[in-house]
Amino acid sequence: MEIYNHKELRAELRQAHDFQTASDCEVLLYLYAEGDPKKFLNRVNGIFAFVVYDPKRNTFLIARDPIGVNPLYVGWDRHENLMCLRR
């Protein structure tokens, strides 16, 4: 996974956040926390596949770069549990 424009995305955050790393991926969590995933995902430039679980809403955000450089497989087991595999 690589977010090419992570520095620009970090600079555009509306709130101050306590970043723990200089990782290009950490900014995705704060973008998710600040707003609509549809809006920020369209601004992410890179190769990525990830899953974010939101315990407050009991929802998942499952995303992959538009070209699919990083594959992401989604399915359900026999107990209807969501299964995600990134290779």
N, CA, C and O atoms as CSV, one atom per row, in Angstrom:
chain,resi,resn,atom,element,x,y,z
A,1,MET,N,N,0.851,-1.163,0.000
A,1,MET,CA,C,0.000,0.000,0.000
A,1,MET,C,C,0.896,1.225,0.000
A,1,MET,O,O,1.894,1.294,0.717
A,2,GLU,N,N,0.511,2.188,-0.826
A,2,GLU,CA,C,1.273,3.428,-0.894
A,2,GLU,C,C,0.337,4.565,-1.291
A,2,GLU,O,O,-0.310,4.515,-2.337
A,3,ILE,N,N,0.275,5.579,-0.451
A,3,ILE,CA,C,-0.545,6.760,-0.717
A,3,ILE,C,C,0.409,7.864,-1.157
A,3,ILE,O,O,1.153,8.410,-0.343
A,4,TYR,N,N,0.385,8.188,-2.444
A,4,TYR,CA,C,1.347,9.133,-3.000
A,4,TYR,C,C,1.135,10.558,-2.489
A,4,TYR,O,O,2.107,11.287,-2.290
A,5,ASN,N,N,-0.093,10.959,-2.277
A,5,ASN,CA,C,-0.384,12.338,-1.874
A,5,ASN,C,C,-0.716,12.460,-0.379
A,5,ASN,O,O,-1.494,13.329,0.015
A,6,HIS,N,N,-0.132,11.598,0.441
A,6,HIS,CA,C,-0.469,11.605,1.877
A,6,HIS,C,C,-0.101,12.911,2.561
A,6,HIS,O,O,-0.794,13.326,3.490
A,7,LYS,N,N,0.965,13.572,2.133
A,7,LYS,CA,C,1.348,14.840,2.772
A,7,LYS,C,C,0.318,15.922,2.481
A,7,LYS,O,O,-0.024,16.708,3.365
A,8,GLU,N,N,-0.174,15.971,1.262
A,8,GLU,CA,C,-1.206,16.947,0.909
A,8,GLU,C,C,-2.504,16.654,1.663
A,8,GLU,O,O,-3.157,17.572,2.160
A,9,LEU,N,N,-2.872,15.381,1.747
A,9,LEU,CA,C,-4.081,15.003,2.478
A,9,LEU,C,C,-3.961,15.354,3.953
A,9,LEU,O,O,-4.925,15.817,4.564
A,10,ARG,N,N,-2.801,15.141,4.518
A,10,ARG,CA,C,-2.561,15.482,5.924
A,10,ARG,C,C,-2.729,16.982,6.146
A,10,ARG,O,O,-3.315,17.410,7.141
A,11,ALA,N,N,-2.209,17.776,5.211
A,11,ALA,CA,C,-2.307,19.239,5.334
A,11,ALA,C,C,-3.740,19.734,5.189
A,11,ALA,O,O,-4.067,20.812,5.687
A,12,GLU,N,N,-4.597,18.976,4.523
A,12,GLU,CA,C,-5.985,19.383,4.302
A,12,GLU,C,C,-6.929,18.982,5.433
A,12,GLU,O,O,-8.103,19.352,5.401
A,13,LEU,N,N,-6.458,18.244,6.421
A,13,LEU,CA,C,-7.329,17.834,7.530
A,13,LEU,C,C,-7.876,19.061,8.244
A,13,LEU,O,O,-7.161,20.045,8.438
A,14,ARG,N,N,-9.128,19.002,8.630
A,14,ARG,CA,C,-9.778,20.146,9.288
A,14,ARG,C,C,-9.433,20.252,10.763
A,14,ARG,O,O,-9.463,21.343,11.331
A,15,GLN,N,N,-9.105,19.125,11.389
A,15,GLN,CA,C,-8.818,19.106,12.825
A,15,GLN,C,C,-7.359,18.716,13.050
A,15,GLN,O,O,-6.722,18.122,12.181
A,16,ALA,N,N,-6.847,19.059,14.219
A,16,ALA,CA,C,-5.504,18.619,14.607
A,16,ALA,C,C,-5.606,17.174,15.083
A,16,ALA,O,O,-6.527,16.819,15.818
A,17,HIS,N,N,-4.672,16.359,14.668
A,17,HIS,CA,C,-4.673,14.954,15.058
A,17,HIS,C,C,-3.309,14.581,15.613
A,17,HIS,O,O,-2.290,15.157,15.232
A,18,ASP,N,N,-3.303,13.622,16.505
A,18,ASP,CA,C,-2.076,13.159,17.146
A,18,ASP,C,C,-1.497,11.996,16.334
A,18,ASP,O,O,-1.688,10.830,16.680
A,19,PHE,N,N,-0.796,12.326,15.264
A,19,PHE,CA,C,-0.189,11.292,14.429
A,19,PHE,C,C,0.879,10.559,15.222
A,19,PHE,O,O,1.699,11.175,15.903
A,20,GLN,N,N,0.859,9.243,15.126
A,20,GLN,CA,C,1.813,8.405,15.836
A,20,GLN,C,C,3.018,8.050,14.974
A,20,GLN,O,O,4.061,7.651,15.492
A,21,THR,N,N,2.873,8.195,13.651
A,21,THR,CA,C,3.940,7.814,12.725
A,21,THR,C,C,4.017,8.837,11.595
A,21,THR,O,O,3.210,9.764,11.522
A,22,ALA,N,N,4.992,8.654,10.723
A,22,ALA,CA,C,5.083,9.437,9.490
A,22,ALA,C,C,4.583,8.601,8.315
A,22,ALA,O,O,4.841,8.934,7.158
A,23,SER,N,N,3.873,7.523,8.609
A,23,SER,CA,C,3.375,6.601,7.595
A,23,SER,C,C,2.422,7.290,6.631
A,23,SER,O,O,1.668,8.186,7.012
A,24,ASP,N,N,2.468,6.861,5.392
A,24,ASP,CA,C,1.552,7.403,4.403
A,24,ASP,C,C,0.130,6.886,4.602
A,24,ASP,O,O,-0.813,7.463,4.059
A,25,CYS,N,N,-0.040,5.826,5.360
A,25,CYS,CA,C,-1.352,5.200,5.540
A,25,CYS,C,C,-2.140,5.761,6.723
A,25,CYS,O,O,-3.370,5.700,6.723
A,26,GLU,N,N,-1.471,6.293,7.708
A,26,GLU,CA,C,-2.152,6.750,8.924
A,26,GLU,C,C,-3.172,7.854,8.640
A,26,GLU,O,O,-4.189,7.951,9.327
A,27,VAL,N,N,-2.907,8.671,7.647
A,27,VAL,CA,C,-3.817,9.766,7.318
A,27,VAL,C,C,-5.201,9.251,6.933
A,27,VAL,O,O,-6.186,9.970,7.106
A,28,LEU,N,N,-5.302,8.034,6.420
A,28,LEU,CA,C,-6.600,7.481,6.017
A,28,LEU,C,C,-7.564,7.377,7.199
A,28,LEU,O,O,-8.761,7.625,7.050
A,29,LEU,N,N,-7.050,7.014,8.355
A,29,LEU,CA,C,-7.904,6.903,9.544
A,29,LEU,C,C,-8.505,8.241,9.942
A,29,LEU,O,O,-9.673,8.316,10.324
A,30,TYR,N,N,-7.706,9.296,9.853
A,30,TYR,CA,C,-8.192,10.616,10.233
A,30,TYR,C,C,-9.125,11.201,9.172
A,30,TYR,O,O,-10.073,11.913,9.503
A,31,LEU,N,N,-8.861,10.906,7.911
A,31,LEU,CA,C,-9.789,11.318,6.861
A,31,LEU,C,C,-11.141,10.653,7.063
A,31,LEU,O,O,-12.181,11.293,6.909
A,32,TYR,N,N,-11.131,9.379,7.406
A,32,TYR,CA,C,-12.376,8.660,7.682
A,32,TYR,C,C,-13.097,9.292,8.871
A,32,TYR,O,O,-14.310,9.498,8.825
A,33,ALA,N,N,-12.364,9.597,9.923
A,33,ALA,CA,C,-12.968,10.150,11.136
A,33,ALA,C,C,-13.590,11.526,10.898
A,33,ALA,O,O,-14.551,11.902,11.570
A,34,GLU,N,N,-13.048,12.262,9.955
A,34,GLU,CA,C,-13.532,13.622,9.719
A,34,GLU,C,C,-14.733,13.719,8.782
A,34,GLU,O,O,-15.393,14.758,8.742
A,35,GLY,N,N,-15.024,12.678,8.041
A,35,GLY,CA,C,-16.139,12.908,7.133
A,35,GLY,C,C,-16.539,11.744,6.267
A,35,GLY,O,O,-16.336,10.578,6.606
A,36,ASP,N,N,-17.110,12.095,5.143
A,36,ASP,CA,C,-17.711,11.166,4.201
A,36,ASP,C,C,-16.634,10.389,3.431
A,36,ASP,O,O,-15.840,10.997,2.712
A,37,PRO,N,N,-16.595,9.062,3.569
A,37,PRO,CA,C,-15.589,8.268,2.855
A,37,PRO,C,C,-15.642,8.451,1.340
A,37,PRO,O,O,-14.599,8.411,0.687
A,38,LYS,N,N,-16.818,8.649,0.770
A,38,LYS,CA,C,-16.910,8.821,-0.677
A,38,LYS,C,C,-16.116,10.040,-1.135
A,38,LYS,O,O,-15.503,10.034,-2.202
A,39,LYS,N,N,-16.139,11.066,-0.326
A,39,LYS,CA,C,-15.430,12.290,-0.706
A,39,LYS,C,C,-13.921,12.128,-0.573
A,39,LYS,O,O,-13.190,12.522,-1.481
A,40,PHE,N,N,-13.434,11.566,0.520
A,40,PHE,CA,C,-11.989,11.496,0.672
A,40,PHE,C,C,-11.368,10.401,-0.184
A,40,PHE,O,O,-10.224,10.548,-0.613
A,41,LEU,N,N,-12.076,9.318,-0.444
A,41,LEU,CA,C,-11.504,8.259,-1.274
A,41,LEU,C,C,-11.242,8.741,-2.696
A,41,LEU,O,O,-10.296,8.285,-3.338
A,42,ASN,N,N,-12.056,9.644,-3.186
A,42,ASN,CA,C,-11.828,10.195,-4.520
A,42,ASN,C,C,-10.595,11.082,-4.579
A,42,ASN,O,O,-10.092,11.372,-5.664
A,43,ARG,N,N,-10.103,11.514,-3.429
A,43,ARG,CA,C,-8.911,12.367,-3.376
A,43,ARG,C,C,-7.632,11.576,-3.128
A,43,ARG,O,O,-6.537,12.120,-3.270
A,44,VAL,N,N,-7.751,10.313,-2.763
A,44,VAL,CA,C,-6.568,9.503,-2.455
A,44,VAL,C,C,-5.924,9.043,-3.761
A,44,VAL,O,O,-6.564,8.424,-4.611
A,45,ASN,N,N,-4.631,9.368,-3.893
A,45,ASN,CA,C,-3.860,8.981,-5.065
A,45,ASN,C,C,-2.835,7.946,-4.626
A,45,ASN,O,O,-1.941,8.252,-3.837
A,46,GLY,N,N,-2.958,6.733,-5.129
A,46,GLY,CA,C,-1.995,5.707,-4.759
A,46,GLY,C,C,-2.487,4.322,-5.097
A,46,GLY,O,O,-3.474,4.137,-5.809
A,47,ILE,N,N,-1.767,3.357,-4.564
A,47,ILE,CA,C,-2.162,1.956,-4.697
A,47,ILE,C,C,-2.486,1.473,-3.292
A,47,ILE,O,O,-1.654,1.553,-2.388
A,48,PHE,N,N,-3.697,0.971,-3.119
A,48,PHE,CA,C,-4.127,0.621,-1.767
A,48,PHE,C,C,-5.265,-0.369,-1.783
A,48,PHE,O,O,-5.998,-0.481,-2.765
A,49,ALA,N,N,-5.402,-1.074,-0.707
A,49,ALA,CA,C,-6.551,-1.925,-0.406
A,49,ALA,C,C,-6.596,-2.001,1.113
A,49,ALA,O,O,-5.609,-2.366,1.752
A,50,PHE,N,N,-7.745,-1.656,1.687
A,50,PHE,CA,C,-7.834,-1.651,3.144
A,50,PHE,C,C,-9.265,-1.830,3.611
A,50,PHE,O,O,-10.220,-1.669,2.851
A,51,VAL,N,N,-9.383,-2.168,4.889
A,51,VAL,CA,C,-10.675,-2.302,5.560
A,51,VAL,C,C,-10.595,-1.519,6.860
A,51,VAL,O,O,-9.633,-1.656,7.615
A,52,VAL,N,N,-11.603,-0.700,7.121
A,52,VAL,CA,C,-11.711,0.022,8.392
A,52,VAL,C,C,-13.011,-0.417,9.050
A,52,VAL,O,O,-14.081,-0.333,8.447
A,53,TYR,N,N,-12.914,-0.879,10.273
A,53,TYR,CA,C,-14.109,-1.215,11.049
A,53,TYR,C,C,-14.420,-0.052,11.969
A,53,TYR,O,O,-13.548,0.419,12.699
A,54,ASP,N,N,-15.659,0.412,11.939
A,54,ASP,CA,C,-16.107,1.512,12.785
A,54,ASP,C,C,-17.009,0.939,13.876
A,54,ASP,O,O,-18.176,0.648,13.613
A,55,PRO,N,N,-16.490,0.769,15.103
A,55,PRO,CA,C,-17.303,0.169,16.161
A,55,PRO,C,C,-18.470,1.047,16.609
A,55,PRO,O,O,-19.466,0.529,17.113
A,56,LYS,N,N,-18.367,2.358,16.435
A,56,LYS,CA,C,-19.462,3.242,16.828
A,56,LYS,C,C,-20.688,3.025,15.950
A,56,LYS,O,O,-21.820,3.040,16.433
A,57,ARG,N,N,-20.454,2.825,14.666
A,57,ARG,CA,C,-21.558,2.619,13.725
A,57,ARG,C,C,-21.776,1.146,13.394
A,57,ARG,O,O,-22.755,0.787,12.740
A,58,ASN,N,N,-20.860,0.301,13.847
A,58,ASN,CA,C,-20.868,-1.124,13.525
A,58,ASN,C,C,-20.903,-1.333,12.009
A,58,ASN,O,O,-21.698,-2.112,11.483
A,59,THR,N,N,-20.003,-0.599,11.320
A,59,THR,CA,C,-19.911,-0.677,9.865
A,59,THR,C,C,-18.465,-0.903,9.441
A,59,THR,O,O,-17.533,-0.723,10.225
A,60,PHE,N,N,-18.304,-1.297,8.196
A,60,PHE,CA,C,-16.994,-1.469,7.594
A,60,PHE,C,C,-16.874,-0.540,6.398
A,60,PHE,O,O,-17.843,-0.327,5.670
A,61,LEU,N,N,-15.692,0.009,6.196
A,61,LEU,CA,C,-15.340,0.690,4.963
A,61,LEU,C,C,-14.305,-0.198,4.296
A,61,LEU,O,O,-13.229,-0.431,4.847
A,62,ILE,N,N,-14.629,-0.689,3.120
A,62,ILE,CA,C,-13.731,-1.558,2.369
A,62,ILE,C,C,-13.407,-0.827,1.077
A,62,ILE,O,O,-14.306,-0.502,0.301
A,63,ALA,N,N,-12.116,-0.567,0.842
A,63,ALA,CA,C,-11.735,0.243,-0.315
A,63,ALA,C,C,-10.511,-0.336,-1.004
A,63,ALA,O,O,-9.674,-1.005,-0.398
A,64,ARG,N,N,-10.444,-0.050,-2.296
A,64,ARG,CA,C,-9.318,-0.492,-3.111
A,64,ARG,C,C,-9.057,0.577,-4.156
A,64,ARG,O,O,-9.980,1.270,-4.583
A,65,ASP,N,N,-7.807,0.714,-4.571
A,65,ASP,CA,C,-7.513,1.694,-5.610
A,65,ASP,C,C,-8.285,1.340,-6.883
A,65,ASP,O,O,-8.584,0.168,-7.112
A,66,PRO,N,N,-8.612,2.337,-7.715
A,66,PRO,CA,C,-9.478,2.091,-8.871
A,66,PRO,C,C,-8.949,1.061,-9.861
A,66,PRO,O,O,-9.733,0.366,-10.506
A,67,ILE,N,N,-7.648,0.958,-9.987
A,67,ILE,CA,C,-7.076,0.026,-10.951
A,67,ILE,C,C,-6.969,-1.375,-10.362
A,67,ILE,O,O,-6.901,-2.356,-11.103
A,68,GLY,N,N,-6.953,-1.472,-9.058
A,68,GLY,CA,C,-6.871,-2.776,-8.416
A,68,GLY,C,C,-5.468,-3.331,-8.344
A,68,GLY,O,O,-5.275,-4.545,-8.393
A,69,VAL,N,N,-4.479,-2.449,-8.228
A,69,VAL,CA,C,-3.090,-2.898,-8.129
A,69,VAL,C,C,-2.922,-3.818,-6.927
A,69,VAL,O,O,-2.283,-4.865,-7.024
A,70,ASN,N,N,-3.493,-3.428,-5.804
A,70,ASN,CA,C,-3.503,-4.288,-4.620
A,70,ASN,C,C,-4.837,-5.017,-4.583
A,70,ASN,O,O,-5.870,-4.396,-4.335
A,71,PRO,N,N,-4.833,-6.325,-4.826
A,71,PRO,CA,C,-6.104,-7.047,-4.826
A,71,PRO,C,C,-6.730,-7.124,-3.436
A,71,PRO,O,O,-6.034,-7.153,-2.422
A,72,LEU,N,N,-8.036,-7.156,-3.418
A,72,LEU,CA,C,-8.799,-7.277,-2.186
A,72,LEU,C,C,-9.953,-8.226,-2.454
A,72,LEU,O,O,-10.765,-7.998,-3.351
A,73,TYR,N,N,-10.018,-9.277,-1.679
A,73,TYR,CA,C,-11.057,-10.276,-1.839
A,73,TYR,C,C,-12.018,-10.186,-0.661
A,73,TYR,O,O,-11.591,-10.131,0.492
A,74,VAL,N,N,-13.309,-10.171,-0.951
A,74,VAL,CA,C,-14.327,-10.057,0.081
A,74,VAL,C,C,-15.313,-11.210,-0.088
A,74,VAL,O,O,-15.712,-11.544,-1.204
A,75,GLY,N,N,-15.702,-11.814,1.040
A,75,GLY,CA,C,-16.678,-12.886,0.993
A,75,GLY,C,C,-17.236,-13.141,2.383
A,75,GLY,O,O,-16.889,-12.448,3.339
A,76,TRP,N,N,-18.098,-14.133,2.487
A,76,TRP,CA,C,-18.717,-14.477,3.753
A,76,TRP,C,C,-18.520,-15.960,4.001
A,76,TRP,O,O,-18.549,-16.767,3.072
A,77,ASP,N,N,-18.320,-16.312,5.263
A,77,ASP,CA,C,-18.204,-17.726,5.603
A,77,ASP,C,C,-19.598,-18.317,5.821
A,77,ASP,O,O,-20.601,-17.624,5.646
A,78,ARG,N,N,-19.661,-19.571,6.196
A,78,ARG,CA,C,-20.960,-20.239,6.332
A,78,ARG,C,C,-21.804,-19.690,7.477
A,78,ARG,O,O,-23.004,-19.953,7.549
A,79,HIS,N,N,-21.172,-18.920,8.381
A,79,HIS,CA,C,-21.904,-18.293,9.490
A,79,HIS,C,C,-22.230,-16.830,9.178
A,79,HIS,O,O,-22.648,-16.076,10.057
A,80,GLU,N,N,-22.032,-16.443,7.917
A,80,GLU,CA,C,-22.289,-15.097,7.426
A,80,GLU,C,C,-21.387,-14.042,8.046
A,80,GLU,O,O,-21.773,-12.877,8.145
A,81,ASN,N,N,-20.188,-14.437,8.466
A,81,ASN,CA,C,-19.176,-13.493,8.922
A,81,ASN,C,C,-18.434,-12.949,7.705
A,81,ASN,O,O,-18.067,-13.704,6.804
A,82,LEU,N,N,-18.216,-11.641,7.685
A,82,LEU,CA,C,-17.500,-11.012,6.585
A,82,LEU,C,C,-16.039,-11.392,6.661
A,82,LEU,O,O,-15.424,-11.334,7.725
A,83,MET,N,N,-15.490,-11.782,5.526
A,83,MET,CA,C,-14.081,-12.159,5.446
A,83,MET,C,C,-13.433,-11.300,4.369
A,83,MET,O,O,-13.962,-11.181,3.264
A,84,CYS,N,N,-12.273,-10.693,4.691
A,84,CYS,CA,C,-11.526,-9.886,3.721
A,84,CYS,C,C,-10.104,-10.402,3.672
A,84,CYS,O,O,-9.511,-10.720,4.702
A,85,LEU,N,N,-9.569,-10.481,2.486
A,85,LEU,CA,C,-8.202,-10.939,2.296
A,85,LEU,C,C,-7.519,-9.995,1.331
A,85,LEU,O,O,-8.007,-9.753,0.227
A,86,ARG,N,N,-6.398,-9.473,1.751
A,86,ARG,CA,C,-5.600,-8.593,0.905
A,86,ARG,C,C,-4.293,-9.299,0.635
A,86,ARG,O,O,-3.630,-9.760,1.564
A,87,ARG,N,N,-3.919,-9.387,-0.613
A,87,ARG,CA,C,-2.642,-10.046,-0.972
A,87,ARG,C,C,-1.706,-9.101,-1.625
A,87,ARG,O,O,-0.595,-9.486,-1.989
